[in-house]
């Protein structure tokens, strides 16, 4: 059984996505998107001279987007672990010792 170029790109994309699930790095997901772009170029019968630049450009743009979002304070991992940090809290009732429930 022989693999065509888009099969190889999609296998690499799946491996990167699986690694991203286990490691939690958004940059691996960005690289996965680059592999999908290269697979798309392969499906339209572009040669490797177009697939590799497509992979590189889409990966670079995706990584820059992830970096920009992280610098702007958009960090989903921290938001999921600590949903109350930095948020306003309304306390309805106090205990006689001066603590909230």
C-alpha positions in Angstrom: 0.0 0.0 0.0 1.4 3.3 -1.0 0.6 6.6 0.7 0.1 9.7 -1.3 1.3 13.1 -0.1 -1.9 14.1 1.5 -2.1 10.9 3.5 1.3 11.6 4.9 0.3 15.2 5.8 -2.9 14.0 7.4 -1.1 11.3 9.4 1.4 13.9 10.7 -1.5 16.2 11.5 -3.2 13.6 13.5 0.0 12.7 15.4 0.5 16.4 16.2 -3.1 16.8 17.4 -2.8 13.7 19.6 0.5 15.1 21.1 -1.3 18.4 21.6 -4.1 16.7 23.6 -1.5 15.0 25.9 0.9 17.9 26.2 -1.5 20.9 26.1 0.6 23.1 23.9 -1.3 25.3 21.5 1.7 25.5 19.3 1.4 21.8 18.4 -2.2 22.6 17.3 -0.9 25.4 15.2 1.5 23.1 13.5 -1.4 20.6 13.0 -3.2 23.4 11.1 -0.1 23.8 8.9 -0.1 20.1 8.1 -3.8 20.4 7.1 -3.0 23.3 4.8 -0.2 21.3 3.1 -2.6 18.3 2.8 -5.1 20.6 1.1 -2.5 21.8 -1.4 -1.6 18.1 -2.0 -5.3 17.3 -2.7 -5.3 20.0 -5.4 -2.2 18.2 -7.0 0.3 20.9 -6.1 3.9 19.5 -5.8 6.1 19.5 -2.8 7.6 22.8 -3.9 4.1 24.3 -2.9 3.2 22.0 0.0 6.2 22.9 2.2 5.9 26.7 1.8 2.1 26.3 2.5 2.9 24.3 5.6 5.6 26.8 6.7 3.5 30.0 6.1 0.3 28.6 7.8 2.2 27.3 10.7 4.0 30.6 11.2 0.8 32.6 11.0 -0.9 30.1 13.4 2.0 30.3 15.9 2.0 34.1 15.8 -1.7 34.1 16.4 -1.3 31.8 19.5 1.5 34.0 20.8 -0.6 37.2 20.3 -3.6 35.7 22.1 -1.4 34.6 25.0 0.2 38.0 25.3 -3.3 39.6 25.3 -4.2 37.5 28.3 -6.2 34.9 26.6 -4.9 31.7 28.3 -7.6 29.1 28.3 -5.6 26.7 30.5 -5.4 29.2 33.3 -9.0 30.3 32.8 -10.2 26.7 33.2 -8.1 25.9 36.3 -8.9 29.1 38.2 -12.2 30.5 37.0 -12.6 32.9 40.0 -9.3 34.7 39.9 -9.7 38.3 38.9 -13.5 38.2 38.9 -15.9 40.2 41.1 -17.6 38.2 43.8 -20.9 39.0 45.5 -21.3 37.8 49.1 -24.9 37.5 50.2 -24.3 36.5 53.9 -21.6 36.6 56.5 -20.9 34.3 59.4 -20.7 35.8 62.9 -16.9 35.3 62.7 -16.8 37.7 59.7 -16.2 35.1 57.0 -18.2 34.3 54.0 -19.7 30.9 53.2 
